[in-house]
Amino acid sequence: MVKLNLRPDESIILKSKNISDGGLLSSYADELILTNYNIYHVNKGMFGNIKNVYKFPVNQVKIYNGEPQVILGKHQNNSPQLEIYFQNGHKFFSFQFNGKKEIVQWINAITKLLTG
């Protein structure tokens, strides 16, 4: 588990392990953590060592017609993936186990966080 420097008023809402960001040479070793302020992508190496921690502010998720742009999509290998569209880019994540079920949990949690 990574030690995050959370704000005093920041709380963890959802965590998932065995995540891949779909990049070249990526494996299902990463973690994804949702707080009330940010989405943290913990990028890990082959032996579980932490390579990087990326932070994406939740308030930067695009909203269209009152709905956050957080989508259940398909990876090029036809497995389900979580697609998050931010105001300045996007991120895609695949889940090794229970992919579709976990993605729906993430979509619901982010939607509830942003829309109440």
KOLGU-4560 file (N, C-alpha, C; in nm, 3 decimals, padded with zeros to 5 digits):
<recs>
<n_xx: 00.085 n_yy: -00.119 n_zz: 00.000 ca_xx: 00.000 ca_yy: 00.000 ca_zz: 00.000 c_xx: 00.088 c_yy: 00.124 c_zz: 00.000 mol: A seq: 1 type: MET>
<n_xx: 00.052 n_yy: 00.218 n_zz: -00.081 ca_xx: 00.125 ca_yy: 00.343 ca_zz: -00.094 c_xx: 00.080 c_yy: 00.440 c_zz: 00.016 mol: A seq: 2 type: VAL>
<n_xx: 00.172 n_yy: 00.521 n_zz: 00.061 ca_xx: 00.138 ca_yy: 00.625 ca_zz: 00.157 c_xx: 00.108 c_yy: 00.752 c_zz: 00.079 mol: A seq: 3 type: LYS>
<n_xx: -00.018 n_yy: 00.793 n_zz: 00.081 ca_xx: -00.060 ca_yy: 00.915 ca_zz: 00.013 c_xx: -00.060 c_yy: 01.030 c_zz: 00.112 mol: A seq: 4 type: LEU>
<n_xx: -00.021 n_yy: 01.146 n_zz: 00.068 ca_xx: -00.027 ca_yy: 01.265 ca_zz: 00.151 c_xx: -00.163 c_yy: 01.332 c_zz: 00.127 mol: A seq: 5 type: ASN>
<n_xx: -00.263 n_yy: 01.279 n_zz: 00.194 ca_xx: -00.398 ca_yy: 01.332 ca_zz: 00.177 c_xx: -00.416 c_yy: 01.460 c_zz: 00.255 mol: A seq: 6 type: LEU>
<n_xx: -00.504 n_yy: 01.545 n_zz: 00.204 ca_xx: -00.540 ca_yy: 01.666 ca_zz: 00.277 c_xx: -00.614 c_yy: 01.625 c_zz: 00.404 mol: A seq: 7 type: ARG>
<n_xx: -00.617 n_yy: 01.713 n_zz: 00.505 ca_xx: -00.689 ca_yy: 01.678 ca_zz: 00.629 c_xx: -00.836 c_yy: 01.644 c_zz: 00.606 mol: A seq: 8 type: PRO>
<n_xx: -00.898 n_yy: 01.707 n_zz: 00.506 ca_xx: -01.039 ca_yy: 01.682 ca_zz: 00.479 c_xx: -01.062 c_yy: 01.588 c_zz: 00.360 mol: A seq: 9 type: ASP>
<n_xx: -00.958 n_yy: 01.515 n_zz: 00.321 ca_xx: -00.967 ca_yy: 01.422 ca_zz: 00.207 c_xx: -00.986 c_yy: 01.280 c_zz: 00.259 mol: A seq: 10 type: GLU>
<n_xx: -01.086 n_yy: 01.210 n_zz: 00.206 ca_xx: -01.118 ca_yy: 01.074 ca_zz: 00.249 c_xx: -01.119 c_yy: 00.978 c_zz: 00.132 mol: A seq: 11 type: SER>
<n_xx: -01.075 n_yy: 00.856 n_zz: 00.157 ca_xx: -01.076 ca_yy: 00.752 ca_zz: 00.054 c_xx: -01.217 c_yy: 00.698 c_zz: 00.040 mol: A seq: 12 type: ILE>
<n_xx: -01.264 n_yy: 00.693 n_zz: -00.085 ca_xx: -01.399 ca_yy: 00.645 ca_zz: -00.115 c_xx: -01.395 c_yy: 00.504 c_zz: -00.174 mol: A seq: 13 type: ILE>
<n_xx: -01.296 n_yy: 00.478 n_zz: -00.261 ca_xx: -01.291 ca_yy: 00.351 ca_zz: -00.332 c_xx: -01.147 c_yy: 00.320 c_zz: -00.369 mol: A seq: 14 type: LEU>
<n_xx: -01.110 n_yy: 00.191 n_zz: -00.360 ca_xx: -00.976 ca_yy: 00.148 ca_zz: -00.398 c_xx: -00.987 c_yy: 00.020 c_zz: -00.480 mol: A seq: 15 type: LYS>
<n_xx: -00.900 n_yy: 00.007 n_zz: -00.579 ca_xx: -00.893 ca_yy: -00.116 ca_zz: -00.658 c_xx: -00.747 c_yy: -00.149 c_zz: -00.685 mol: A seq: 16 type: SER>
<n_xx: -00.718 n_yy: -00.279 n_zz: -00.682 ca_xx: -00.585 ca_yy: -00.329 ca_zz: -00.713 c_xx: -00.592 c_yy: -00.407 c_zz: -00.843 mol: A seq: 17 type: LYS>
<n_xx: -00.475 n_yy: -00.447 n_zz: -00.892 ca_xx: -00.466 ca_yy: -00.525 ca_zz: -01.015 c_xx: -00.523 c_yy: -00.449 c_zz: -01.134 mol: A seq: 18 type: ASN>
<n_xx: -00.475 n_yy: -00.325 n_zz: -01.149 ca_xx: -00.518 ca_yy: -00.233 ca_zz: -01.254 c_xx: -00.406 c_yy: -00.220 c_zz: -01.356 mol: A seq: 19 type: ILE>
<n_xx: -00.445 n_yy: -00.199 n_zz: -01.480 ca_xx: -00.349 ca_yy: -00.167 ca_zz: -01.586 c_xx: -00.394 c_yy: -00.039 c_zz: -01.654 mol: A seq: 20 type: SER>
<n_xx: -00.298 n_yy: 00.047 n_zz: -01.688 ca_xx: -00.333 ca_yy: 00.169 ca_zz: -01.760 c_xx: -00.328 c_yy: 00.148 c_zz: -01.910 mol: A seq: 21 type: ASP>
<n_xx: -00.304 n_yy: 00.025 n_zz: -01.952 ca_xx: -00.307 ca_yy: -00.008 ca_zz: -02.093 c_xx: -00.188 c_yy: 00.038 c_zz: -02.173 mol: A seq: 22 type: GLY>
<n_xx: -00.089 n_yy: 00.095 n_zz: -02.107 ca_xx: 00.030 ca_yy: 00.142 ca_zz: -02.177 c_xx: 00.117 c_yy: 00.028 c_zz: -02.224 mol: A seq: 23 type: GLY>
<n_xx: 00.215 n_yy: 00.062 n_zz: -02.304 ca_xx: 00.310 ca_yy: -00.035 ca_zz: -02.353 c_xx: 00.383 c_yy: -00.099 c_zz: -02.236 mol: A seq: 24 type: LEU>
<n_xx: 00.390 n_yy: -00.230 n_zz: -02.235 ca_xx: 00.456 ca_yy: -00.308 ca_zz: -02.129 c_xx: 00.389 c_yy: -00.293 c_zz: -01.992 mol: A seq: 25 type: LEU>
<n_xx: 00.266 n_yy: -00.251 n_zz: -01.987 ca_xx: 00.198 ca_yy: -00.239 ca_zz: -01.857 c_xx: 00.146 c_yy: -00.376 c_zz: -01.815 mol: A seq: 26 type: SER>
<n_xx: 00.140 n_yy: -00.395 n_zz: -01.686 ca_xx: 00.087 ca_yy: -00.518 ca_zz: -01.630 c_xx: -00.024 c_yy: -00.481 c_zz: -01.533 mol: A seq: 27 type: SER>
<n_xx: -00.090 n_yy: -00.581 n_zz: -01.478 ca_xx: -00.199 ca_yy: -00.557 ca_zz: -01.384 c_xx: -00.144 c_yy: -00.549 c_zz: -01.242 mol: A seq: 28 type: TYR>
<n_xx: -00.051 n_yy: -00.457 n_zz: -01.219 ca_xx: 00.013 ca_yy: -00.442 ca_zz: -01.088 c_xx: -00.026 c_yy: -00.312 c_zz: -01.020 mol: A seq: 29 type: ALA>
<n_xx: -00.090 n_yy: -00.221 n_zz: -01.090 ca_xx: -00.116 ca_yy: -00.087 ca_zz: -01.039 c_xx: -00.237 c_yy: -00.083 c_zz: -00.945 mol: A seq: 30 type: ASP>
<n_xx: -00.253 n_yy: 00.030 n_zz: -00.877 ca_xx: -00.368 ca_yy: 00.055 ca_zz: -00.791 c_xx: -00.437 c_yy: 00.183 c_zz: -00.837 mol: A seq: 31 type: GLU>
<n_xx: -00.567 n_yy: 00.190 n_zz: -00.811 ca_xx: -00.646 ca_yy: 00.309 ca_zz: -00.839 c_xx: -00.720 c_yy: 00.344 c_zz: -00.711 mol: A seq: 32 type: LEU>
<n_xx: -00.711 n_yy: 00.470 n_zz: -00.670 ca_xx: -00.772 ca_yy: 00.515 ca_zz: -00.545 c_xx: -00.853 c_yy: 00.641 c_zz: -00.572 mol: A seq: 33 type: ILE>
<n_xx: -00.979 n_yy: 00.639 n_zz: -00.529 ca_xx: -01.067 ca_yy: 00.755 ca_zz: -00.543 c_xx: -01.086 c_yy: 00.818 c_zz: -00.406 mol: A seq: 34 type: LEU>
<n_xx: -01.062 n_yy: 00.948 n_zz: -00.398 ca_xx: -01.093 ca_yy: 01.023 ca_zz: -00.277 c_xx: -01.199 c_yy: 01.127 c_zz: -00.313 mol: A seq: 35 type: THR>
<n_xx: -01.242 n_yy: 01.203 n_zz: -00.216 ca_xx: -01.341 ca_yy: 01.307 ca_zz: -00.244 c_xx: -01.281 c_yy: 01.424 c_zz: -00.322 mol: A seq: 36 type: ASN>
<n_xx: -01.149 n_yy: 01.426 n_zz: -00.343 ca_xx: -01.085 ca_yy: 01.533 ca_zz: -00.421 c_xx: -01.009 c_yy: 01.485 c_zz: -00.544 mol: A seq: 37 type: TYR>
<n_xx: -00.958 n_yy: 01.363 n_zz: -00.541 ca_xx: -00.866 ca_yy: 01.318 ca_zz: -00.646 c_xx: -00.885 c_yy: 01.172 c_zz: -00.681 mol: A seq: 38 type: ASN>
<n_xx: -00.833 n_yy: 01.138 n_zz: -00.798 ca_xx: -00.814 ca_yy: 01.000 ca_zz: -00.839 c_xx: -00.663 c_yy: 00.980 c_zz: -00.842 mol: A seq: 39 type: ILE>
<n_xx: -00.614 n_yy: 00.880 n_zz: -00.768 ca_xx: -00.472 ca_yy: 00.849 ca_zz: -00.764 c_xx: -00.447 c_yy: 00.721 c_zz: -00.842 mol: A seq: 40 type: TYR>
<n_xx: -00.352 n_yy: 00.727 n_zz: -00.933 ca_xx: -00.307 ca_yy: 00.608 ca_zz: -01.006 c_xx: -00.168 c_yy: 00.575 c_zz: -00.953 mol: A seq: 41 type: HIS>
<n_xx: -00.157 n_yy: 00.463 n_zz: -00.884 ca_xx: -00.029 ca_yy: 00.420 ca_zz: -00.828 c_xx: 00.031 c_yy: 00.321 c_zz: -00.926 mol: A seq: 42 type: VAL>
<n_xx: 00.136 n_yy: 00.365 n_zz: -00.995 ca_xx: 00.203 ca_yy: 00.284 ca_zz: -01.096 c_xx: 00.314 c_yy: 00.204 c_zz: -01.029 mol: A seq: 43 type: ASN>
<n_xx: 00.305 n_yy: 00.070 n_zz: -01.045 ca_xx: 00.401 ca_yy: -00.018 ca_zz: -00.979 c_xx: 00.483 c_yy: -00.095 c_zz: -01.082 mol: A seq: 44 type: LYS>
<n_xx: 00.601 n_yy: -00.134 n_zz: -01.040 ca_xx: 00.689 ca_yy: -00.214 ca_zz: -01.123 c_xx: 00.655 c_yy: -00.362 c_zz: -01.111 mol: A seq: 45 type: GLY>
<n_xx: 00.732 n_yy: -00.444 n_zz: -01.180 ca_xx: 00.706 ca_yy: -00.588 ca_zz: -01.183 c_xx: 00.712 c_yy: -00.653 c_zz: -01.045 mol: A seq: 46 type: MET>
<n_xx: 00.794 n_yy: -00.602 n_zz: -00.956 ca_xx: 00.811 ca_yy: -00.662 ca_zz: -00.825 c_xx: 00.734 c_yy: -00.588 c_zz: -00.716 mol: A seq: 47 type: PHE>
<n_xx: 00.638 n_yy: -00.505 n_zz: -00.756 ca_xx: 00.553 ca_yy: -00.434 ca_zz: -00.661 c_xx: 00.609 c_yy: -00.303 c_zz: -00.610 mol: A seq: 48 type: GLY>
<n_xx: 00.727 n_yy: -00.265 n_zz: -00.659 ca_xx: 00.784 ca_yy: -00.137 ca_zz: -00.616 c_xx: 00.708 c_yy: -00.022 c_zz: -00.682 mol: A seq: 49 type: ASN>
<n_xx: 00.688 n_yy: 00.086 n_zz: -00.608 ca_xx: 00.614 ca_yy: 00.201 ca_zz: -00.659 c_xx: 00.704 c_yy: 00.284 c_zz: -00.749 mol: A seq: 50 type: ILE>
<n_xx: 00.661 n_yy: 00.300 n_zz: -00.873 ca_xx: 00.738 ca_yy: 00.378 ca_zz: -00.970 c_xx: 00.693 c_yy: 00.525 c_zz: -00.969 mol: A seq: 51 type: LYS>
<n_xx: 00.562 n_yy: 00.546 n_zz: -00.973 ca_xx: 00.506 ca_yy: 00.681 ca_zz: -00.976 c_xx: 00.367 c_yy: 00.681 c_zz: -00.912 mol: A seq: 52 type: ASN>
<n_xx: 00.328 n_yy: 00.797 n_zz: -00.862 ca_xx: 00.191 ca_yy: 00.819 ca_zz: -00.816 c_xx: 00.139 c_yy: 00.939 c_zz: -00.893 mol: A seq: 53 type: VAL>
<n_xx: 00.034 n_yy: 00.916 n_zz: -00.972 ca_xx: -00.026 ca_yy: 01.023 ca_zz: -01.051 c_xx: -00.155 c_yy: 01.066 c_zz: -00.983 mol: A seq: 54 type: TYR>
<n_xx: -00.177 n_yy: 01.197 n_zz: -00.980 ca_xx: -00.296 ca_yy: 01.253 ca_zz: -00.914 c_xx: -00.378 c_yy: 01.329 c_zz: -01.017 mol: A seq: 55 type: LYS>
<n_xx: -00.506 n_yy: 01.295 n_zz: -01.024 ca_xx: -00.598 ca_yy: 01.361 ca_zz: -01.116 c_xx: -00.713 c_yy: 01.421 c_zz: -01.034 mol: A seq: 56 type: PHE>
<n_xx: -00.725 n_yy: 01.554 n_zz: -01.033 ca_xx: -00.835 ca_yy: 01.616 ca_zz: -00.957 c_xx: -00.971 c_yy: 01.575 c_zz: -01.013 mol: A seq: 57 type: PRO>
<n_xx: -01.059 n_yy: 01.533 n_zz: -00.925 ca_xx: -01.192 ca_yy: 01.490 ca_zz: -00.966 c_xx: -01.270 c_yy: 01.605 c_zz: -01.028 mol: A seq: 58 type: VAL>
<n_xx: -01.245 n_yy: 01.728 n_zz: -00.982 ca_xx: -01.320 ca_yy: 01.842 ca_zz: -01.036 c_xx: -01.277 c_yy: 01.877 c_zz: -01.179 mol: A seq: 59 type: ASN>
<n_xx: -01.179 n_yy: 01.805 n_zz: -01.234 ca_xx: -01.137 ca_yy: 01.824 ca_zz: -01.373 c_xx: -01.202 c_yy: 01.726 c_zz: -01.469 mol: A seq: 60 type: GLN>
<n_xx: -01.288 n_yy: 01.634 n_zz: -01.416 ca_xx: -01.361 ca_yy: 01.541 ca_zz: -01.502 c_xx: -01.463 c_yy: 01.622 c_zz: -01.582 mol: A seq: 61 type: VAL>
<n_xx: -01.467 n_yy: 01.597 n_zz: -01.712 ca_xx: -01.563 ca_yy: 01.668 ca_zz: -01.797 c_xx: -01.706 c_yy: 01.628 c_zz: -01.760 mol: A seq: 62 type: LYS>
<n_xx: -01.795 n_yy: 01.725 n_zz: -01.770 ca_xx: -01.938 ca_yy: 01.704 ca_zz: -01.746 c_xx: -02.011 c_yy: 01.739 c_zz: -01.875 mol: A seq: 63 type: ILE>
<n_xx: -02.098 n_yy: 01.650 n_zz: -01.921 ca_xx: -02.179 ca_yy: 01.677 ca_zz: -02.040 c_xx: -02.324 c_yy: 01.643 c_zz: -02.006 mol: A seq: 64 type: TYR>
<n_xx: -02.414 n_yy: 01.738 n_zz: -02.028 ca_xx: -02.556 ca_yy: 01.721 ca_zz: -01.996 c_xx: -02.576 c_yy: 01.674 c_zz: -01.852 mol: A seq: 65 type: ASN>
<n_xx: -02.496 n_yy: 01.728 n_zz: -01.761 ca_xx: -02.510 ca_yy: 01.694 ca_zz: -01.620 c_xx: -02.449 c_yy: 01.561 c_zz: -01.580 mol: A seq: 66 type: GLY>
<n_xx: -02.385 n_yy: 01.491 n_zz: -01.672 ca_xx: -02.327 ca_yy: 01.360 ca_zz: -01.644 c_xx: -02.175 c_yy: 01.364 c_zz: -01.659 mol: A seq: 67 type: GLU>
<n_xx: -02.102 n_yy: 01.314 n_zz: -01.560 ca_xx: -01.956 ca_yy: 01.306 ca_zz: -01.573 c_xx: -01.917 c_yy: 01.213 c_zz: -01.687 mol: A seq: 68 type: PRO>
<n_xx: -01.814 n_yy: 01.247 n_zz: -01.756 ca_xx: -01.768 ca_yy: 01.165 ca_zz: -01.868 c_xx: -01.677 c_yy: 01.053 c_zz: -01.816 mol: A seq: 69 type: GLN>
<n_xx: -01.740 n_yy: 00.957 n_zz: -01.751 ca_xx: -01.678 ca_yy: 00.838 ca_zz: -01.696 c_xx: -01.756 c_yy: 00.721 c_zz: -01.757 mol: A seq: 70 type: VAL>
<n_xx: -01.689 n_yy: 00.642 n_zz: -01.840 ca_xx: -01.760 ca_yy: 00.551 ca_zz: -01.929 c_xx: -01.705 c_yy: 00.409 c_zz: -01.918 mol: A seq: 71 type: ILE>
<n_xx: -01.794 n_yy: 00.312 n_zz: -01.931 ca_xx: -01.755 ca_yy: 00.172 ca_zz: -01.947 c_xx: -01.727 c_yy: 00.152 c_zz: -02.095 mol: A seq: 72 type: LEU>
<n_xx: -01.600 n_yy: 00.138 n_zz: -02.129 ca_xx: -01.560 ca_yy: 00.121 ca_zz: -02.268 c_xx: -01.502 c_yy: -00.016 c_zz: -02.291 mol: A seq: 73 type: GLY>
<n_xx: -01.442 n_yy: -00.032 n_zz: -02.410 ca_xx: -01.378 ca_yy: -00.158 ca_zz: -02.445 c_xx: -01.235 c_yy: -00.135 c_zz: -02.486 mol: A seq: 74 type: LYS>
<n_xx: -01.147 n_yy: -00.216 n_zz: -02.429 ca_xx: -01.006 ca_yy: -00.216 ca_zz: -02.467 c_xx: -00.996 c_yy: -00.278 c_zz: -02.607 mol: A seq: 75 type: HIS>
<n_xx: -00.885 n_yy: -00.258 n_zz: -02.676 ca_xx: -00.871 ca_yy: -00.314 ca_zz: -02.811 c_xx: -00.875 c_yy: -00.466 c_zz: -02.811 mol: A seq: 76 type: GLN>
<n_xx: -00.853 n_yy: -00.530 n_zz: -02.694 ca_xx: -00.865 ca_yy: -00.676 ca_zz: -02.686 c_xx: -01.007 c_yy: -00.717 c_zz: -02.645 mol: A seq: 77 type: ASN>
<n_xx: -01.102 n_yy: -00.624 n_zz: -02.649 ca_xx: -01.244 ca_yy: -00.643 ca_zz: -02.617 c_xx: -01.274 c_yy: -00.661 c_zz: -02.469 mol: A seq: 78 type: ASN>
<n_xx: -01.177 n_yy: -00.645 n_zz: -02.382 ca_xx: -01.205 ca_yy: -00.651 ca_zz: -02.239 c_xx: -01.259 c_yy: -00.514 c_zz: -02.196 mol: A seq: 79 type: SER>
<n_xx: -01.340 n_yy: -00.509 n_zz: -02.089 ca_xx: -01.395 ca_yy: -00.381 ca_zz: -02.046 c_xx: -01.287 c_yy: -00.291 c_zz: -01.988 mol: A seq: 80 type: PRO>
<n_xx: -01.304 n_yy: -00.161 n_zz: -02.006 ca_xx: -01.211 ca_yy: -00.065 ca_zz: -01.947 c_xx: -01.286 c_yy: 00.057 c_zz: -01.898 mol: A seq: 81 type: GLN>
<n_xx: -01.229 n_yy: 00.120 n_zz: -01.795 ca_xx: -01.282 ca_yy: 00.244 ca_zz: -01.740 c_xx: -01.220 c_yy: 00.358 c_zz: -01.818 mol: A seq: 82 type: LEU>
<n_xx: -01.303 n_yy: 00.444 n_zz: -01.875 ca_xx: -01.256 ca_yy: 00.560 ca_zz: -01.951 c_xx: -01.299 c_yy: 00.685 c_zz: -01.875 mol: A seq: 83 type: GLU>
<n_xx: -01.199 n_yy: 00.766 n_zz: -01.840 ca_xx: -01.226 ca_yy: 00.891 ca_zz: -01.768 c_xx: -01.175 c_yy: 01.006 c_zz: -01.854 mol: A seq: 84 type: ILE>
<n_xx: -01.264 n_yy: 01.099 n_zz: -01.888 ca_xx: -01.229 ca_yy: 01.213 ca_zz: -01.972 c_xx: -01.217 c_yy: 01.337 c_zz: -01.885 mol: A seq: 85 type: TYR>
<n_xx: -01.099 n_yy: 01.396 n_zz: -01.887 ca_xx: -01.071 ca_yy: 01.516 ca_zz: -01.810 c_xx: -01.073 c_yy: 01.637 c_zz: -01.902 mol: A seq: 86 type: PHE>
<n_xx: -01.073 n_yy: 01.756 n_zz: -01.846 ca_xx: -01.074 ca_yy: 01.877 ca_zz: -01.925 c_xx: -00.948 c_yy: 01.891 c_zz: -02.010 mol: A seq: 87 type: GLN>
<n_xx: -00.841 n_yy: 01.825 n_zz: -01.969 ca_xx: -00.716 ca_yy: 01.836 ca_zz: -02.045 c_xx: -00.660 c_yy: 01.700 c_zz: -02.087 mol: A seq: 88 type: ASN>
<n_xx: -00.747 n_yy: 01.602 n_zz: -02.109 ca_xx: -00.699 ca_yy: 01.471 ca_zz: -02.155 c_xx: -00.791 c_yy: 01.359 c_zz: -02.108 mol: A seq: 89 type: GLY>
<n_xx: -00.740 n_yy: 01.239 n_zz: -02.115 ca_xx: -00.819 ca_yy: 01.123 ca_zz: -02.073 c_xx: -00.726 c_yy: 01.014 c_zz: -02.020 mol: A seq: 90 type: HIS>
<n_xx: -00.785 n_yy: 00.921 n_zz: -01.944 ca_xx: -00.713 ca_yy: 00.806 ca_zz: -01.893 c_xx: -00.803 c_yy: 00.684 c_zz: -01.908 mol: A seq: 91 type: LYS>
<n_xx: -00.741 n_yy: 00.573 n_zz: -01.943 ca_xx: -00.813 ca_yy: 00.446 ca_zz: -01.956 c_xx: -00.749 c_yy: 00.346 c_zz: -01.860 mol: A seq: 92 type: PHE>
<n_xx: -00.833 n_yy: 00.268 n_zz: -01.791 ca_xx: -00.785 ca_yy: 00.167 ca_zz: -01.697 c_xx: -00.858 c_yy: 00.036 c_zz: -01.719 mol: A seq: 93 type: PHE>
<n_xx: -00.782 n_yy: -00.073 n_zz: -01.716 ca_xx: -00.838 ca_yy: -00.207 ca_zz: -01.723 c_xx: -00.821 c_yy: -00.274 c_zz: -01.588 mol: A seq: 94 type: SER>
<n_xx: -00.917 n_yy: -00.359 n_zz: -01.552 ca_xx: -00.917 ca_yy: -00.429 ca_zz: -01.425 c_xx: -00.899 c_yy: -00.578 c_zz: -01.452 mol: A seq: 95 type: PHE>
<n_xx: -00.806 n_yy: -00.642 n_zz: -01.380 ca_xx: -00.775 ca_yy: -00.781 ca_zz: -01.408 c_xx: -00.889 c_yy: -00.875 c_zz: -01.368 mol: A seq: 96 type: GLN>
<n_xx: -00.948 n_yy: -00.852 n_zz: -01.252 ca_xx: -01.054 ca_yy: -00.938 ca_zz: -01.201 c_xx: -01.184 c_yy: -00.858 c_zz: -01.190 mol: A seq: 97 type: PHE>
<n_xx: -01.297 n_yy: -00.922 n_zz: -01.216 ca_xx: -01.428 ca_yy: -00.856 ca_zz: -01.202 c_xx: -01.433 c_yy: -00.722 c_zz: -01.272 mol: A seq: 98 type: ASN>
<n_xx: -01.373 n_yy: -00.713 n_zz: -01.389 ca_xx: -01.358 ca_yy: -00.587 ca_zz: -01.460 c_xx: -01.484 c_yy: -00.505 c_zz: -01.473 mol: A seq: 99 type: GLY>
<n_xx: -01.585 n_yy: -00.563 n_zz: -01.534 ca_xx: -01.707 ca_yy: -00.487 ca_zz: -01.560 c_xx: -01.774 c_yy: -00.443 c_zz: -01.430 mol: A seq: 100 type: LYS>
<n_xx: -01.777 n_yy: -00.531 n_zz: -01.332 ca_xx: -01.841 ca_yy: -00.501 ca_zz: -01.203 c_xx: -01.767 c_yy: -00.387 c_zz: -01.133 mol: A seq: 101 type: LYS>
<n_xx: -01.634 n_yy: -00.393 n_zz: -01.129 ca_xx: -01.557 ca_yy: -00.286 ca_zz: -01.063 c_xx: -01.567 c_yy: -00.155 c_zz: -01.138 mol: A seq: 102 type: GLU>
<n_xx: -01.570 n_yy: -00.160 n_zz: -01.270 ca_xx: -01.582 ca_yy: -00.038 ca_zz: -01.349 c_xx: -01.714 c_yy: 00.032 c_zz: -01.320 mol: A seq: 103 type: ILE>
<n_xx: -01.821 n_yy: -00.046 n_zz: -01.311 ca_xx: -01.952 ca_yy: 00.012 ca_zz: -01.279 c_xx: -01.948 c_yy: 00.077 c_zz: -01.140 mol: A seq: 104 type: VAL>
<n_xx: -01.878 n_yy: 00.014 n_zz: -01.044 ca_xx: -01.864 ca_yy: 00.074 ca_zz: -00.910 c_xx: -01.792 c_yy: 00.208 c_zz: -00.919 mol: A seq: 105 type: GLN>
<n_xx: -01.685 n_yy: 00.213 n_zz: -01.001 ca_xx: -01.610 ca_yy: 00.338 ca_zz: -01.017 c_xx: -01.696 c_yy: 00.446 c_zz: -01.084 mol: A seq: 106 type: TRP>
<n_xx: -01.770 n_yy: 00.409 n_zz: -01.186 ca_xx: -01.856 ca_yy: 00.505 ca_zz: -01.254 c_xx: -01.959 c_yy: 00.561 c_zz: -01.158 mol: A seq: 107 type: ILE>
<n_xx: -02.022 n_yy: 00.473 n_zz: -01.080 ca_xx: -02.124 ca_yy: 00.517 ca_zz: -00.985 c_xx: -02.065 c_yy: 00.606 c_zz: -00.876 mol: A seq: 108 type: ASN>
<n_xx: -01.947 n_yy: 00.570 n_zz: -00.825 ca_xx: -01.884 ca_yy: 00.649 ca_zz: -00.718 c_xx: -01.843 c_yy: 00.788 c_zz: -00.767 mol: A seq: 109 type: ALA>
<n_xx: -01.785 n_yy: 00.795 n_zz: -00.885 ca_xx: -01.744 ca_yy: 00.925 ca_zz: -00.940 c_xx: -01.867 c_yy: 01.009 c_zz: -00.973 mol: A seq: 110 type: ILE>
<n_xx: -01.969 n_yy: 00.947 n_zz: -01.030 ca_xx: -02.092 ca_yy: 01.020 ca_zz: -01.064 c_xx: -02.157 c_yy: 01.076 c_zz: -00.937 mol: A seq: 111 type: THR>
<n_xx: -02.167 n_yy: 00.993 n_zz: -00.834 ca_xx: -02.227 ca_yy: 01.039 ca_zz: -00.708 c_xx: -02.144 c_yy: 01.153 c_zz: -00.647 mol: A seq: 112 type: LYS>
<n_xx: -02.014 n_yy: 01.140 n_zz: -00.653 ca_xx: -01.925 ca_yy: 01.243 ca_zz: -00.598 c_xx: -01.944 c_yy: 01.377 c_zz: -00.669 mol: A seq: 113 type: LEU>
<n_xx: -01.959 n_yy: 01.373 n_zz: -00.801 ca_xx: -01.966 ca_yy: 01.497 ca_zz: -00.879 c_xx: -02.107 c_yy: 01.554 c_zz: -00.893 mol: A seq: 114 type: LEU>
<n_xx: -02.207 n_yy: 01.469 n_zz: -00.881 ca_xx: -02.344 ca_yy: 01.518 ca_zz: -00.903 c_xx: -02.431 c_yy: 01.514 c_zz: -00.778 mol: A seq: 115 type: THR>
<n_xx: -02.380 n_yy: 01.450 n_zz: -00.673 ca_xx: -02.457 ca_yy: 01.444 ca_zz: -00.547 c_xx: -02.552 c_yy: 01.338 c_zz: -00.549 mol: A seq: 116 type: GLY>
</recs>
